[in-house]
Amino acid sequence: MRRAVDAGDRRIPHAGDAFHHAGTLDGRSVGPVFLAGMEVLVAYDRRKVRDNHARLAELHRRADPDLLIVNAHDPDLYERARGGLAALS
C-alpha cells in the first residue's frame, strides 16, 4: 500500500488493486467467483498475492478504529468508507 488519505487522526490506506472484495479482509463474506478466478489468471506471482492478502487481512483483524482499508473495486466497502468519513466531518 503506497497511498493513504489524511483524515486527521484516522489512516485510510488505499490498497488499489491489491484485493477486489471485502471478503479478502474479513474472511467471512464471499465475493463473486469470477473475481477469484481473475486474480489467479492475472497474478504474476500467486504466492505474493496470497501473502499480500494475508497482510491486509491481518491489519483488518486488528480492528484498529483509526484504520480503514479501502480498495478500487468493492462498492460496498466504498459506501462504508463514505459513511465513516461523513461521520468524521
C-alpha positions as CSV (number, residue, x, y, z in Angstrom):
1,M,0.0,0.0,0.0
2,R,1.6,3.2,-1.1
3,R,-1.3,5.7,-0.8
4,A,-3.2,6.9,2.2
5,V,-5.8,9.6,2.7
6,D,-5.1,12.0,5.5
7,A,-8.3,12.1,7.5
8,G,-7.0,13.8,10.6
9,D,-6.4,11.1,13.3
10,R,-7.6,8.3,11.0
11,R,-5.4,6.5,8.5
12,I,-7.1,5.3,5.3
13,P,-4.7,3.3,3.2
14,H,-5.8,2.8,-0.4
15,A,-4.9,-0.7,-1.4
16,G,-5.8,-0.1,-5.1
17,D,-5.9,-3.5,-6.9
18,A,-4.4,-5.5,-4.1
19,F,-7.8,-7.1,-3.5
20,H,-11.2,-6.9,-5.1
21,H,-13.7,-7.8,-2.4
22,A,-14.1,-7.2,1.3
23,G,-14.1,-11.0,1.9
24,T,-10.4,-10.9,1.3
25,L,-10.2,-8.9,4.5
26,D,-12.9,-10.3,6.7
27,G,-12.6,-13.9,5.6
28,R,-16.4,-14.3,6.1
29,S,-18.1,-12.7,3.1
30,V,-17.8,-14.4,-0.2
31,G,-17.1,-12.4,-3.4
32,P,-18.1,-13.3,-6.9
33,V,-16.3,-16.5,-8.1
34,F,-15.1,-14.7,-11.3
35,L,-13.1,-12.3,-9.2
36,A,-11.1,-15.1,-7.5
37,G,-10.6,-16.7,-10.9
38,M,-9.4,-13.4,-12.4
39,E,-6.9,-12.9,-9.7
40,V,-5.5,-16.3,-10.3
41,L,-5.3,-15.7,-14.1
42,V,-3.6,-12.3,-13.9
43,A,-1.3,-12.8,-11.0
44,Y,2.3,-12.6,-11.9
45,D,3.3,-14.3,-8.6
46,R,0.4,-16.0,-6.9
47,R,2.4,-16.5,-3.7
48,K,2.9,-12.8,-3.4
49,V,-0.8,-12.2,-4.0
50,R,-1.7,-14.6,-1.2
51,D,1.0,-13.1,1.1
52,N,-0.4,-9.6,0.4
53,H,-3.9,-10.7,1.1
54,A,-2.8,-12.2,4.4
55,R,-1.1,-9.0,5.4
56,L,-4.2,-6.9,4.6
57,A,-6.4,-9.4,6.4
58,E,-4.1,-9.2,9.5
59,L,-4.4,-5.4,9.5
60,H,-8.2,-5.7,9.2
61,R,-8.4,-8.3,12.1
62,R,-6.6,-5.8,14.4
63,A,-9.8,-3.8,14.3
64,D,-7.9,-0.6,14.8
65,P,-10.7,2.1,14.9
66,D,-8.2,4.6,13.4
67,L,-7.5,2.4,10.3
68,L,-9.9,1.9,7.3
69,I,-8.5,-0.1,4.4
70,V,-10.2,0.7,1.0
71,N,-9.6,-0.5,-2.5
72,A,-10.5,0.4,-6.0
73,H,-13.2,-2.2,-6.7
74,D,-15.6,-3.1,-3.9
75,P,-18.7,-0.8,-4.0
76,D,-19.9,-1.9,-0.5
77,L,-16.6,-1.2,1.1
78,Y,-16.6,2.2,-0.7
79,E,-20.0,3.0,0.7
80,R,-18.9,2.0,4.2
81,A,-15.9,4.3,3.9
82,R,-18.1,7.2,2.7
83,G,-20.3,6.7,5.7
84,G,-17.3,6.6,8.0
85,L,-15.8,9.8,6.5
86,A,-19.1,11.6,6.8
87,A,-19.3,10.7,10.5
88,L,-15.8,12.2,10.9
89,S,-16.8,15.6,9.3
